[in-house]
Amino acid sequence: MNAVSVSRRSFIAASLAGGAALTFEAKLAFAAAPGGAEPAMLGVFVSIAPDNSVTILAKNPEIGQGVKTMLPMLIAEELDVAWSQVKIKQADDNAAAYGPQFAGGSMTTPLNWLPARQAGAGARAMLVSAAAQQWGVPAASLTTSEGKVLHAASGRSITYAALAPVAAKVAAPDLEKVPLKSPKDFRIVGKSMKGVDTPAIVSGEPLFGIDAHPAGMLYAAMVKCPVISGTLKSFDDAAVRKEKGVLAVVPVTDGEIPAGKHNAVAIVGDSWWRVHKAREKLAVEWDTAGFDGYSTDGYSAMAKALMGAAPTADLFKAGNADAALAKAAKVVTADYAYPFLAHATLEPQNCTALWHADGKLEFWAPTQDPGTARGDIAKVLGIDPASMTIHMTRIGGGFGRRLMSDFMILTACVAKAVPGRPVKLLFDRTDDMRNDYYRPGGWHRMTAGLDASGALVALKDHFITFGADGKPMRAAEMRATEFPGPVLPDVHFGMSFLKTNLTTGWLRAPTSNAVSFVFQGFLDEVAEAAGTDLPELMRRTLGATRQLPPEPDDTPFDTGRARGVIDAVCKFAGWTGKRSAPSGANGGKGRGFGFYFSHRGYFAEVVDLTVTDGTITIDKVWVAGDIGSQVINPLNAEHQMQGAVIDGIAQAMVWQPIEQKAGAVTQENFGDFPLLRINQTPGEVAITWVVTDNPPTGLGEPTLPPVIPAIANAIRDATGKRLRSLPLSLA
């Protein structure tokens, strides 16, 4: 295939909510084989075969969120081909060509809504221009449909395949100015499309990182320091090397300890089971000094002591909350808490890597963030980031865990020690459970003041979490603009910090999955004290429709959009307001409400549940969501929302706190960190959309947070008991 480079301006002016604009460079390199015998490339994402089929690259990691289908839908829509013509291929990591490639923060839609469409429209413009040249007619007289260019005046038509070799020689358009379709003309976007990988998943075809098996592959298992942050003192591998099939024993690092030290030993051989069993023969001595004093009980005791003192840092302060509370007609106070949680991905961490003879490194990896991994690996190994090739596999559960690079760094270290043969490092379940990047725990002392009319006028939160030097650890943050802080005259959000050796990280709907429980659970208490219900308290507190100023690099909070989903879910679920019967007097039946704004999405949810002999059964969940003007793939969107609700139920009621003793995590497997069972899922998750005139936003995470407080509030309604710590249990 002969490539012809065409220079052009960089493109994308994808304005995100709040006025922030992100840009990336995407270079269109057009290519066509002589005579059109092979597929012709139109840009970096599209190739057209002689049979008029179209292959579109999916650039972002696929983690079950549906982007491998959704992103090509955007390109195919503007390219104007029939979906039946489209084949989809997963791209390798190449941000210079494709732009940002990561799966996190529900950012794929806002970052790609315009650029992906522009890429398709640009290729279509090239094809139309080629047809205009060939027929000697104005490009404006031509239309397109299902992979053909049409000239209505003469009745002529020609396939994209026939035009592609000529189109490759046409000057590239300015993608910032290329015309895009009106949504009323969409034929693919807004239609339900099945996941492109679904048939392969059902039939068991190899798609996931754990399935990677390049020729000549070796296997590796590791013995890792049981105390996180501990390092290797010494090891004796004499007995291990005598085991059948063992080829190498290698000290390695995950990059979380000081340079030059190791915190794991990898055993390499011709069978994973052999190297897994050989670990029992390895004699290891670890240095855990300074890290073996951390424990769950210790954290709880320290948090209790800190709660009685003033916060050590201010997160947000307005007016004088203490003075306002002293004058309030009614004061409500409560303590809330939530634990460390593991990700518990069904596919344990794994990676395959090959160290080539020329020093280049090739990966087959289920990574959510290949670009960051590339930099992290380069730093640890002292190599050029450009010397790596990263093939992104489908991910068997990530939820934020695979935003981290540790499993790739460990594999790279092993591959360097056995150059010339690919090696797969596979965590077993205990490795995975005890070496996670955990959702950090936290404690909140909430205090609210009501005036004589029942209006919320003051709010305090003393938030105790994990951090150092006056700053929270990764994923332990709370937004300074947490609602309803910005709309109240007197507010104080303060923080105090505990130290831990645990590595922390983002769990699906990070921060929001915990803070939503605290704030919406507490506001339900405030509503009760005010003699109303939570939806009505929210309406009163939201006030007039306006956009509240965002934090840096965040998006503004639109009170009108918030009210829109609150009203929609109340209508959808038939919420009638405050019950006439007191809480706990409804025969074990309870109904609870929760709202949350996160990841640019506005969601309100109602949960109906039944409590029988202390057992909680979720009967039904109603969801109303506002993610802007367009739901790109309704079928996948429905799946995402249902899955997020189910994940929220698991976080709220099933997942057990990660326990720590002497610096080490005690959980081993799903026996002591159970997953949600099918009989614990709701009978129905009913969904309605609130469509607004705003740019489309992501959906992987914002449905999750509201269901957690909605469950807690429904338990209160059913039993009269207020549960203020997770997991929610009446035992």
Secondary structure as GFF3:
##gff-version 3
##sequence-region A 1 731
A	DSSP	beta_strand	2	5	.	.	.	ID=ss1
A	DSSP	beta_strand	11	15	.	.	.	ID=ss2
A	DSSP	beta_strand	21	24	.	.	.	ID=ss3
A	DSSP	beta_strand	29	32	.	.	.	ID=ss4
A	DSSP	three_ten_helix	34	36	.	.	.	ID=ss5
A	DSSP	beta_strand	40	42	.	.	.	ID=ss6
A	DSSP	beta_strand	46	48	.	.	.	ID=ss7
A	DSSP	beta_strand	54	58	.	.	.	ID=ss8
A	DSSP	alpha_helix	67	79	.	.	.	ID=ss9
A	DSSP	three_ten_helix	83	85	.	.	.	ID=ss10
A	DSSP	beta_strand	86	90	.	.	.	ID=ss11
A	DSSP	alpha_helix	95	98	.	.	.	ID=ss12
A	DSSP	alpha_helix	108	135	.	.	.	ID=ss13
A	DSSP	three_ten_helix	139	141	.	.	.	ID=ss14
A	DSSP	beta_strand	142	145	.	.	.	ID=ss15
A	DSSP	beta_strand	148	151	.	.	.	ID=ss16
A	DSSP	beta_strand	156	159	.	.	.	ID=ss17
A	DSSP	alpha_helix	160	167	.	.	.	ID=ss18
A	DSSP	three_ten_helix	183	185	.	.	.	ID=ss19
A	DSSP	alpha_helix	198	202	.	.	.	ID=ss20
A	DSSP	three_ten_helix	209	211	.	.	.	ID=ss21
A	DSSP	beta_strand	218	224	.	.	.	ID=ss22
A	DSSP	beta_strand	231	236	.	.	.	ID=ss23
A	DSSP	alpha_helix	238	241	.	.	.	ID=ss24
A	DSSP	beta_strand	246	252	.	.	.	ID=ss25
A	DSSP	beta_strand	264	269	.	.	.	ID=ss26
A	DSSP	alpha_helix	272	278	.	.	.	ID=ss27
A	DSSP	three_ten_helix	279	281	.	.	.	ID=ss28
A	DSSP	beta_strand	283	287	.	.	.	ID=ss29
A	DSSP	alpha_helix	296	307	.	.	.	ID=ss30
A	DSSP	beta_strand	313	318	.	.	.	ID=ss31
A	DSSP	alpha_helix	321	327	.	.	.	ID=ss32
A	DSSP	beta_strand	330	338	.	.	.	ID=ss33
A	DSSP	beta_strand	350	355	.	.	.	ID=ss34
A	DSSP	beta_strand	361	365	.	.	.	ID=ss35
A	DSSP	alpha_helix	370	381	.	.	.	ID=ss36
A	DSSP	three_ten_helix	385	387	.	.	.	ID=ss37
A	DSSP	beta_strand	388	392	.	.	.	ID=ss38
A	DSSP	three_ten_helix	401	403	.	.	.	ID=ss39
A	DSSP	alpha_helix	406	417	.	.	.	ID=ss40
A	DSSP	beta_strand	423	426	.	.	.	ID=ss41
A	DSSP	alpha_helix	429	434	.	.	.	ID=ss42
A	DSSP	beta_strand	442	450	.	.	.	ID=ss43
A	DSSP	beta_strand	456	468	.	.	.	ID=ss44
A	DSSP	beta_strand	471	472	.	.	.	ID=ss45
A	DSSP	three_ten_helix	485	487	.	.	.	ID=ss46
A	DSSP	beta_strand	490	498	.	.	.	ID=ss47
A	DSSP	alpha_helix	512	529	.	.	.	ID=ss48
A	DSSP	alpha_helix	534	542	.	.	.	ID=ss49
A	DSSP	beta_strand	547	548	.	.	.	ID=ss50
A	DSSP	beta_strand	557	558	.	.	.	ID=ss51
A	DSSP	alpha_helix	559	573	.	.	.	ID=ss52
A	DSSP	beta_strand	589	598	.	.	.	ID=ss53
A	DSSP	beta_strand	601	612	.	.	.	ID=ss54
A	DSSP	beta_strand	615	626	.	.	.	ID=ss55
A	DSSP	alpha_helix	634	649	.	.	.	ID=ss56
A	DSSP	pi_helix	650	654	.	.	.	ID=ss57
A	DSSP	beta_strand	660	661	.	.	.	ID=ss58
A	DSSP	beta_strand	664	665	.	.	.	ID=ss59
A	DSSP	three_ten_helix	678	680	.	.	.	ID=ss60
A	DSSP	beta_strand	684	689	.	.	.	ID=ss61
A	DSSP	alpha_helix	704	719	.	.	.	ID=ss62
###
